[in-house]
């Protein structure tokens, strides 16, 4: 859910990315999570509650064991 918050904060709204307040980003994130039935419609998102959201695929990630191809110099 924190990745969702970060994406919304940096990318929305389309015509003015990064212009939403944190409260607006929490509201948009809560709306998206509720539409996906990940949280309840009346749940409140905040800095304290957002990291507690259990995303459906949290255990489905596979580590990438390939070596890094591009390293920062």
C-alpha distances in whole Angstrom, upper triangle without the diagonal:
4,5,5,6,9,10,11,12,14,15,16,18,20,24,22,19,18,20,17,17,14,15,15,12,10,13,12,8,9,12,10,8,12,13,12,13,10,11,14,15,17,14,13,10,11,11,12,10,6,7,8,6,8,7,10,11,10,14,15,15,18,19,21,25,26,28,27,29,28,28,28,31
4,5,5,6,9,10,10,12,14,15,18,20,23,21,18,16,18,16,16,13,14,15,11,10,13,13,9,11,14,13,11,15,17,15,17,13,14,17,18,19,16,14,11,11,9,11,10,7,6,9,9,11,10,13,14,12,16,17,16,19,19,21,24,26,27,25,27,26,26,25,29
4,5,5,6,9,10,11,12,14,16,18,21,20,16,15,18,16,17,14,16,16,12,12,15,13,10,13,15,13,12,16,17,15,17,14,16,19,20,21,18,17,14,14,13,15,14,10,10,13,11,12,10,13,13,12,15,15,14,17,17,19,22,23,24,22,24,23,23,23,26
4,5,5,6,8,10,10,11,14,15,19,18,15,14,16,14,15,13,14,13,9,10,12,10,7,10,11,9,9,13,13,12,15,13,14,17,17,19,16,15,12,13,13,15,14,10,11,13,11,12,10,13,13,13,17,17,16,19,20,21,25,26,27,25,27,26,26,26,29
4,6,5,6,9,10,10,13,15,18,16,13,12,14,11,12,9,11,10,7,7,10,8,6,9,11,10,10,14,15,15,17,14,14,17,17,18,15,14,10,10,10,13,12,8,10,13,12,14,13,16,17,16,19,20,19,22,23,24,27,28,29,27,29,27,27,26,30
4,6,5,6,8,10,13,15,17,15,12,10,13,12,12,10,13,12,9,10,13,11,10,13,15,13,14,17,18,18,20,18,18,21,21,22,19,17,14,13,12,15,15,11,12,15,14,16,15,18,18,17,20,20,19,22,22,22,25,26,27,24,26,24,24,23,26
4,5,5,6,8,11,12,15,14,10,10,13,12,13,12,15,13,9,11,13,11,10,13,14,12,13,17,17,17,19,17,18,21,21,22,20,19,15,16,15,18,17,14,15,18,16,17,15,18,17,17,21,20,19,21,22,22,25,26,27,24,25,23,24,23,26
4,6,5,5,8,10,13,12,9,8,10,9,11,10,12,10,6,9,10,8,7,11,12,10,12,15,15,16,18,17,17,19,19,20,18,17,14,14,14,18,17,13,15,18,16,18,16,19,19,19,23,23,22,25,25,26,29,30,30,28,29,27,28,27,30
4,6,6,9,11,13,11,8,6,8,7,8,8,10,9,6,9,11,9,9,13,14,13,15,18,18,19,21,20,19,22,21,21,20,17,14,14,13,17,17,14,15,19,18,20,19,22,22,21,25,25,24,26,26,27,30,31,31,28,29,27,27,26,29
4,6,9,10,12,10,6,5,8,9,11,11,14,12,10,13,15,13,12,16,17,16,18,21,21,21,24,22,22,25,24,25,23,21,18,17,17,20,20,17,18,21,20,22,20,23,23,22,26,25,24,26,26,26,29,29,29,26,27,24,24,23,26
4,6,7,9,8,5,6,9,10,13,13,15,13,10,14,15,12,12,16,16,14,17,20,19,20,23,22,22,24,23,25,23,22,19,19,19,22,22,18,20,23,21,23,21,23,23,23,26,25,24,26,26,26,30,29,30,27,27,25,26,25,28
3,5,8,7,5,6,7,7,11,12,13,10,9,12,12,9,11,14,14,13,16,18,18,19,22,21,21,23,21,23,22,20,17,18,19,22,21,18,20,23,21,23,21,23,24,24,28,27,26,29,29,29,33,33,33,31,31,29,30,28,31
4,6,5,5,7,7,7,11,13,14,11,10,13,13,10,13,16,15,14,17,19,18,20,23,23,23,24,22,23,23,21,19,20,21,24,23,20,23,25,23,25,23,26,26,27,30,30,29,31,32,32,36,35,36,33,33,31,32,31,34
4,6,6,9,10,11,15,16,18,14,13,17,16,13,15,18,17,16,19,21,20,21,24,24,25,26,24,26,26,24,22,23,24,27,26,23,25,28,26,27,25,27,27,28,31,30,29,31,32,32,35,35,35,33,32,30,31,30,33
4,6,10,9,11,15,18,19,16,15,19,18,16,18,21,20,19,23,24,23,25,28,28,28,29,27,29,28,26,24,25,26,29,29,26,28,31,29,31,29,30,31,31,35,34,33,35,35,35,38,38,38,35,35,32,33,32,34
4,6,6,9,12,15,16,14,13,17,17,15,17,20,20,19,22,24,24,25,28,28,28,29,27,28,27,25,23,23,23,27,27,24,26,29,28,30,28,30,30,31,34,33,32,34,35,34,37,37,37,34,34,31,32,30,32
4,6,8,11,13,15,13,11,15,16,14,15,19,18,18,20,23,22,23,26,25,25,27,26,27,26,23,21,21,21,24,24,21,23,26,25,27,25,27,27,27,31,30,29,31,31,31,34,33,34,31,30,28,29,27,29
4,6,8,10,13,11,10,13,15,13,14,18,18,18,20,22,23,23,26,25,25,26,25,26,24,22,19,18,18,21,22,19,21,24,23,26,24,27,27,27,30,30,28,31,30,30,33,33,33,30,31,28,28,26,29
4,7,9,12,10,10,13,14,13,15,18,18,18,21,23,23,25,27,26,25,26,25,25,24,21,19,18,18,22,23,20,22,25,25,27,26,29,29,29,33,33,31,34,34,34,37,37,37,34,34,32,32,30,32
4,7,8,6,6,10,10,10,12,14,15,16,18,19,20,22,24,23,22,23,21,21,20,18,15,15,16,19,19,17,20,22,22,25,24,26,27,27,31,31,30,33,33,34,37,37,37,35,35,33,33,31,34
4,5,5,6,9,10,11,12,14,15,17,18,20,21,23,24,23,22,22,21,20,19,16,14,12,13,17,17,16,18,21,21,24,24,27,28,27,31,32,31,34,34,35,38,38,39,36,37,34,34,32,35
4,5,5,6,9,10,10,12,14,15,16,18,20,21,22,20,19,20,19,19,17,13,11,9,9,13,14,12,15,17,17,21,21,24,25,24,28,29,28,31,31,32,35,36,37,34,35,33,33,31,34
4,5,5,6,9,10,10,12,14,15,16,18,20,21,19,17,18,16,16,14,11,9,8,10,13,13,12,15,17,17,21,21,24,26,25,29,30,29,33,33,35,38,39,39,37,38,36,36,34,37
4,5,5,6,9,10,10,12,14,15,16,18,20,19,17,18,16,16,15,12,10,11,13,16,15,14,17,19,18,21,21,24,25,25,29,29,29,32,33,34,38,38,39,37,38,36,36,34,37
4,5,5,6,8,10,11,12,14,15,17,18,17,16,17,16,16,15,12,9,10,11,14,14,11,14,17,15,18,18,21,22,22,25,26,25,29,29,30,34,35,35,33,34,32,32,31,34
4,6,5,6,9,10,10,12,14,15,16,15,13,14,13,13,11,8,6,6,8,11,10,8,12,14,13,16,16,19,21,20,24,25,25,28,29,31,34,35,36,34,36,34,34,33,36
4,5,5,6,9,10,10,12,14,15,14,12,13,11,11,10,8,7,9,12,14,12,11,15,16,14,18,17,20,22,22,26,27,27,30,31,33,36,38,39,37,38,37,37,36,39
4,5,5,6,9,10,11,12,14,14,13,14,12,13,12,11,9,12,14,16,14,12,15,17,15,17,16,19,20,21,25,25,25,28,30,31,34,35,37,35,36,34,35,34,37
4,5,5,6,8,10,11,12,11,10,12,12,13,11,10,8,10,12,14,12,9,12,13,11,14,13,15,17,17,21,21,22,25,26,28,31,33,34,32,33,32,33,32,35
4,6,5,6,8,10,10,9,8,9,8,9,8,7,6,9,12,13,10,9,12,13,10,13,13,15,18,18,21,22,23,27,28,30,34,35,37,35,37,36,36,35,39
4,6,5,6,9,10,10,9,9,8,10,10,10,10,13,16,17,14,12,16,16,13,16,15,16,19,20,23,24,24,28,30,31,35,36,38,37,38,37,37,37,40
4,5,5,6,9,9,9,11,10,13,12,12,11,14,16,18,15,12,15,16,13,14,12,14,16,17,21,20,21,25,27,28,32,33,35,33,35,34,35,35,38
4,5,5,6,5,6,8,9,11,10,11,10,13,15,16,13,10,13,13,9,11,9,11,13,14,18,18,19,23,25,27,31,32,34,33,35,34,35,35,38
4,5,5,6,5,6,5,9,8,10,11,14,17,17,14,12,15,14,11,13,12,13,16,17,20,21,23,26,28,31,34,36,38,37,38,38,39,38,42
4,5,8,8,9,8,12,12,14,14,17,20,21,17,16,18,18,14,15,13,14,16,18,21,21,23,26,29,31,34,36,38,37,38,38,39,39,42
4,5,8,10,10,14,13,15,15,18,20,21,17,15,17,16,12,12,10,10,13,15,18,18,19,23,26,27,31,33,35,34,36,35,37,37,41
4,6,7,8,11,11,14,14,18,20,20,16,15,17,15,12,12,10,10,14,15,18,18,21,24,27,29,33,35,37,36,38,38,39,39,43
4,7,9,12,10,13,12,15,17,17,13,12,13,12,8,8,7,8,11,12,15,16,18,22,24,27,30,32,34,34,36,36,36,37,40
4,7,8,6,9,10,13,15,15,11,10,12,11,8,9,9,11,14,15,18,19,21,25,27,29,33,35,37,36,38,38,38,38,42
4,5,5,9,11,14,17,16,13,13,15,13,11,12,13,14,18,18,21,23,25,28,31,33,37,39,41,40,42,41,42,42,45
4,6,8,11,14,18,18,14,14,17,16,14,15,16,17,20,21,24,25,27,31,33,35,39,41,43,41,43,43,43,43,46
4,6,10,13,17,16,13,14,17,16,14,17,18,19,23,23,26,27,29,33,35,37,41,43,44,43,45,44,44,44,47
4,7,10,13,12,9,10,13,12,11,13,15,17,20,20,23,25,26,30,32,34,38,40,41,40,42,41,41,41,44
4,7,10,10,8,9,12,12,11,15,16,19,22,21,24,26,27,31,32,34,37,39,41,39,41,40,40,39,42
4,7,8,6,6,9,10,9,13,14,17,20,19,22,24,24,28,29,31,34,36,37,36,38,37,36,35,39
4,5,5,6,9,10,11,15,16,20,21,20,23,25,25,29,29,31,34,36,37,35,37,36,35,34,37
4,6,6,7,10,11,15,16,20,21,19,23,25,24,27,27,29,32,34,35,33,35,33,32,31,34
4,6,7,8,10,14,16,19,21,19,22,24,24,27,28,30,33,35,36,34,37,35,34,33,36
4,6,5,7,11,13,16,18,16,20,22,23,26,27,29,32,34,35,34,37,36,35,34,37
4,5,6,9,11,14,16,14,18,20,20,23,24,26,29,31,32,31,33,32,32,31,35
4,6,8,10,14,15,12,15,18,17,21,21,24,26,29,30,29,31,30,30,29,33
4,6,9,13,14,12,15,18,18,21,22,25,28,31,32,31,34,33,33,33,36
4,6,9,12,10,13,16,17,20,22,24,27,30,32,31,33,33,33,33,36
4,6,9,7,10,12,14,17,19,22,25,28,30,30,32,32,32,33,36
4,6,5,9,10,12,15,17,20,23,26,28,27,30,30,30,31,35
4,6,8,9,11,15,17,20,23,26,28,28,30,31,32,33,37
4,5,5,7,11,14,16,20,22,25,25,27,28,29,30,34
4,6,7,10,13,16,19,21,24,24,26,27,27,28,32
4,6,9,11,14,17,20,23,23,26,27,28,29,33
4,7,10,13,16,18,21,22,24,25,27,28,32
4,7,9,12,15,18,18,21,22,23,25,28
4,6,9,12,15,16,18,20,21,24,27
4,6,9,12,13,16,17,18,21,24
4,6,8,10,12,14,16,18,22
4,6,9,12,14,15,18,21
4,7,9,12,13,17,19
4,6,9,10,14,16
4,6,7,10,13
4,7,10,12
4,7,9
4,6
4
